[in-house]
Amino acid sequence: MVWQKLQAVSFVSTDVQLLHFSWQAVLLADILPTLFIKLFAPFVIHKMPYGIRVLFCAIMAATSFLLVSFSSAVWMSILGVIFASISSGLGELSFLSLTVYFSRSVLEGWGSGTGAAGLIGALLYSVLIQAGLQAQTVSPFIIFRVLHATVRLNKGPILN
């Protein structure tokens, strides 16, 4: 869950084009897909195997980073934000539903982790940019970390 929040914060920090665009449109592109998933996915989510969901979330996250990093038009950046929102919404729904199998401290840790990810995401981007890296260099690094975290969370082949 932390990597999904890290991704969202990185987008806000990364895309200069979006900073000059209507912030209301960016917020809608971020909120509406997640809201749609949280409203309707519980009725059909059981038909998609867990491993496929995790893989789909990772692919959507990686695609969103690439779209936002290498976008040449505002619509591409907005599409990247939409993909990130889909990844975040489906990932949150999938991972948070597993907390029923663990102690209460897992849910508390999830809440703390998502809060800390906001700070870590902005700080990570800032440190990497101050080190002289460009957004096109920073995003592939973050993509690698997202995919690495996905495989580690799954603890084995991703399509089990």
C-alpha positions as CSV (number, residue, x, y, z in Angstrom):
1,M,0.0,0.0,0.0
2,V,2.9,2.4,0.7
3,W,4.1,2.1,-2.9
4,Q,0.7,3.1,-4.2
5,K,0.6,6.3,-2.1
6,L,4.2,6.9,-3.0
7,Q,3.2,6.8,-6.6
8,A,0.4,9.3,-6.2
9,V,2.6,11.8,-4.3
10,S,5.3,11.4,-6.9
11,F,2.9,12.4,-9.6
12,V,1.9,15.6,-7.9
13,S,5.6,16.4,-7.5
14,T,6.8,15.2,-10.9
15,D,4.6,16.5,-13.7
16,V,5.3,20.2,-14.4
17,Q,2.6,20.2,-17.1
18,L,0.0,19.2,-14.6
19,L,1.1,22.1,-12.3
20,H,0.0,24.5,-15.0
21,F,-3.2,22.7,-15.8
22,S,-6.5,22.9,-13.9
23,W,-6.0,21.2,-10.5
24,Q,-9.7,20.4,-10.4
25,A,-9.3,18.2,-13.5
26,V,-6.3,16.5,-12.0
27,L,-8.2,15.8,-8.8
28,L,-11.1,14.4,-10.7
29,A,-8.8,12.1,-12.8
30,D,-7.3,10.9,-9.5
31,I,-10.5,10.4,-7.5
32,L,-13.2,9.2,-9.9
33,P,-11.6,6.0,-11.1
34,T,-10.9,4.9,-7.5
35,L,-14.4,5.8,-6.5
36,F,-15.9,3.8,-9.4
37,I,-13.7,0.8,-8.5
38,K,-14.7,1.0,-4.8
39,L,-18.4,1.2,-5.6
40,F,-18.6,-1.5,-8.2
41,A,-15.7,-3.9,-7.8
42,P,-17.0,-5.7,-4.7
43,F,-19.7,-7.2,-6.9
44,V,-17.3,-8.7,-9.4
45,I,-13.9,-8.8,-7.8
46,H,-14.2,-12.4,-6.7
47,K,-14.2,-13.5,-10.4
48,M,-10.7,-12.2,-10.9
49,P,-7.9,-14.3,-9.3
50,Y,-5.8,-12.5,-6.7
51,G,-2.5,-12.9,-8.6
52,I,-4.0,-11.4,-11.8
53,R,-5.3,-8.4,-9.8
54,V,-1.8,-7.8,-8.3
55,L,-0.2,-8.1,-11.7
56,F,-2.8,-5.8,-13.2
57,C,-2.1,-3.2,-10.5
58,A,1.6,-3.4,-11.1
59,I,1.2,-3.0,-14.8
60,M,-1.2,0.0,-14.4
61,A,1.3,1.6,-11.9
62,A,4.3,1.2,-14.2
63,T,2.3,2.5,-17.2
64,S,1.1,5.5,-15.3
65,F,4.7,6.4,-14.3
66,L,5.8,6.1,-17.9
67,L,2.9,8.1,-19.2
68,V,3.4,10.9,-16.8
69,S,7.2,11.0,-17.1
70,F,7.4,11.0,-20.9
71,S,4.2,12.8,-21.7
72,S,4.3,15.5,-24.4
73,A,0.7,16.6,-23.9
74,V,-1.5,17.3,-21.0
75,W,-4.0,14.6,-21.9
76,M,-1.2,12.0,-21.6
77,S,-0.4,13.2,-18.2
78,I,-4.1,13.0,-17.2
79,L,-4.3,9.5,-18.6
80,G,-1.3,8.6,-16.4
81,V,-3.1,9.9,-13.4
82,I,-6.2,7.9,-14.3
83,F,-4.0,4.7,-14.6
84,A,-2.5,5.5,-11.2
85,S,-5.9,5.9,-9.7
86,I,-7.1,2.6,-11.1
87,S,-3.9,0.9,-9.7
88,S,-4.4,2.5,-6.3
89,G,-8.1,1.7,-6.0
90,L,-7.9,-1.9,-7.1
91,G,-4.7,-2.5,-5.0
92,E,-6.2,-1.0,-1.9
93,L,-9.4,-3.0,-2.3
94,S,-7.3,-6.2,-2.8
95,F,-4.7,-5.7,-0.1
96,L,-6.9,-4.1,2.5
97,S,-9.4,-7.1,2.3
98,L,-6.6,-9.4,3.5
99,T,-6.4,-7.6,6.9
100,V,-9.2,-9.8,8.2
101,Y,-6.7,-12.6,8.4
102,F,-4.3,-10.8,10.7
103,S,-4.3,-9.0,14.0
104,R,-5.5,-5.5,14.5
105,S,-2.0,-4.1,14.4
106,V,-1.9,-4.8,10.6
107,L,-4.7,-2.3,10.0
108,E,-3.0,0.2,12.2
109,G,0.3,-0.3,10.3
110,W,-1.6,0.2,7.0
111,G,-2.9,3.5,8.2
112,S,0.5,4.6,9.4
113,G,2.2,3.5,6.2
114,T,-0.2,5.3,3.9
115,G,0.4,8.5,6.0
116,A,4.1,8.1,5.9
117,A,4.1,7.4,2.2
118,G,2.9,10.9,1.5
119,L,6.0,12.3,3.2
120,I,8.3,9.7,1.8
121,G,7.1,10.1,-1.8
122,A,7.6,13.8,-1.8
123,L,10.9,13.5,0.0
124,L,12.2,10.8,-2.3
125,Y,11.4,12.7,-5.4
126,S,12.9,15.9,-4.0
127,V,16.1,14.1,-3.0
128,L,16.5,12.4,-6.4
129,I,15.9,15.6,-8.3
130,Q,18.3,17.6,-6.0
131,A,20.9,14.9,-6.8
132,G,20.7,15.9,-10.4
133,L,18.3,13.3,-11.8
134,Q,15.5,14.3,-14.2
135,A,11.9,13.1,-14.0
136,Q,12.5,10.7,-17.0
137,T,15.3,9.1,-14.9
138,V,13.5,9.1,-11.5
139,S,10.3,7.4,-12.8
140,P,11.9,4.2,-14.1
141,F,13.7,3.9,-10.8
142,I,10.4,4.1,-9.0
143,I,8.8,1.6,-11.4
144,F,11.5,-0.9,-10.5
145,R,10.7,-0.4,-6.8
146,V,7.0,-0.8,-7.4
147,L,7.5,-4.1,-9.3
148,H,10.0,-5.3,-6.7
149,A,7.5,-4.5,-3.9
150,T,4.7,-6.3,-5.7
151,V,6.7,-9.5,-6.2
152,R,7.8,-9.4,-2.5
153,L,4.3,-8.9,-1.3
154,N,3.1,-11.9,-3.3
155,K,6.0,-14.0,-1.9
156,G,6.4,-16.2,-5.0
157,P,5.3,-16.3,-8.6
158,I,3.0,-13.4,-9.2
159,L,0.3,-15.5,-10.9
160,N,-0.3,-18.0,-8.1
